[in-house]
Amino acid sequence: MQKVFKYLKDNPIFYIATCEEEQPRVRPFGAIAEFEGKLYIVTNNQKKCYNQMISNPKIEISTMGKDGTWIRIEAAVVHDTRREARVQMMEQNQEALSQLYNVDDNLMEVLYLQDATATIYSFTKAPEVIKF
């Protein structure tokens, strides 16, 4: 999991795909945190993507590395309502999130990845699969 966390931190704009009924939806994200051995994402509970993840927790994340590799993560998200999870997200992403949220604003929602499979691809090497 640490390798996946580092990959996303090193390539801070990643894309999350959700599903709205039968239609996939993709949007950029930029904050990830590690807390209690899990990878967390953050969003606003007023956004469609939040409702999509609550309705159907299956997501995919993808981004491309500066070295020409790319990652695809298949996972389910689990909503974590604990304040300490929001605090960790804010502490680890202060610069990116401080203009958008505070931990007690009733907008900031954190979700962690569960049953995740990350695959790092390259044009020159066999794919590397990481389960967490």
Protein Blocks (a to p, Z undefined) as FASTA:
>chain_A
ZZmmmmmmmmmbccddddehjaccddddfbdcdeehiacddddfkbmklmmmmmmmcdcd
ddddfkopacdddddddddfbfklmmmmmmmmmmmmmmmpcfklomaccdddehiacddd
dfkbccddddZZ
